[in-house]
Amino acid sequence: MAKRPYVPADGLLPDPYGSHEMPIYQTSTFTFDSAAEAAARFAGDATGYVYSRIGNPTVARWEAKVAALESEGTRKEAVALAFGSGMGAVTAAALACVEAGDHVVAVRPLYGGTTELLLEVLPRFGVTATQVCVADLPKGLEAAARKPRTRLIVVETPANPTLDIVDLAHAGSVARAVGARLMVDNTFATPVLQKPLGFGADLVVHSSTKYLGGHGTVVGGVVVSADRELVAGRLSQMKKVLGSVQSPFDAFLLLQGVKTLRLRVERESHTARRLAGELAQHKAVEWVRYPGLVDDPGHEIASRQMLGFGAMIAFGIRGGVEAGRRFLDALTVCKRAVSLGCTDTLIEHPASMTHAHLPAEELAAAGITDGLIRISVGLESPEDLERDLLGALDRASHPRRGSAAPSRSPGAGSRRAPTLRTPRS
């Protein structure tokens, strides 16, 4: 394999103006002082850049920042590569780990695009995949991983859109036992709340479109790994030949957005805990999935591997699709939109939106019901969000009653959320 041109780890080039912020190197190519310098850079023997599809200083600074966030506290020295989208990152990471004849294990549910890649695209190139439902863990994962030539295990925790939790330490142990790599989608948790590298993950992927950017202005993805040989070799090759690269301008926006990542995630998570408790007490709600609820199936594992429970909520509305449509249409503060991790609260119906392309049997197996609603809690006033959500639930349940007072279970207090507990550090 050709040697990758050397790119400085921190993305720095000498700046004669002493810029406080990393400049946007909005250029497709880089010049050389001599033919000898050009040859040295292409050979990887000299520091510098040659072409922005291969490397760019603004993008390299962004990569270094994400690698530092995921490495913190793990005793791992990770590196990262940025891509033009989350699926660009997932696709490159998967292709860097497998070849024809290999086997992949996917713990469902996963993001719909990831599921499509593993079950429909990779099999065209001779890579087989086995799905394991999170309800069948841990034994189901152990059995699937023992199949011949298992090279990759893919998990997402908390999972999209059901908020299921996967035990990362166990998944890492299973991967090591069979000689496979573990890839973890950490988009929902972010490196603020969860460090998969510390639990045995070999690759961590993000849709940086979401929390890392945080403002709904960027599309991007990133892969983080402490396996420097893999990153410098097959992963860099996938980035180069697939061409899913992060633009310098988007990298600049991501560098601005990530500055407030911790503040945003902590504030949004606090509001989400409150809203999850309120939703769980409403008569129009059949069930709520939020790892911070003590009776949530994933609460115990989440308490061990997360530093907080996040800002994503899933719940089931009574009345199915029609009630769900009335509920969405009655909202005035929450935005009806796909994506997540923005400063605005975004709400969607996965069965008809993000996961609509999946067959009915696949949706059912993943726990994606007709009444499932996914909420990405933003930075709005908790009181405003509470009034909006509970009021919309009332109007969806009693369409002729107008703006009735929120319906609660007998004896439930307006602010009380007794099923919440602070995670152990």
Secondary structure, 3 states (H helix, E strand, C coil): CCCCCCCCCCCCCCCCCCCCCCCCCCCCECCCCCHHHHHHHHHCCCCCCCECCCCCHHHHHHHHHHHHHHHCCCCCCCEEEEECCHHHHHHHHHHHHCCCCCEEEEEECCCHHHHHHHHHHHHHHCCEEEEEEHHHCCHHHHHHHCCCCEEEEEEECCCCCCCCCCCHHHHHHHHHHHCCEEEEECCCCHHHHCCHHHHCCCEEEECCCCCCCCCCCCCCEEEEECCHHHHHHHHHHHHHHHCCECCHHHHHHHHHHHHHHHHHHHHHHHHHHHHHHHHHCECCEEEEECCCECCCCCHHHHHHHCCCCCCEEEEEECCHHHHHHHHHHHCCCCEECCCCCCCCCEEECHHHCCCCCCCHHHHHHCCCCCCEEEEECCCCCHHHHHHHHHHHHHHHHCCCCCCCCCCECCCCCCCCCCCECCCCC
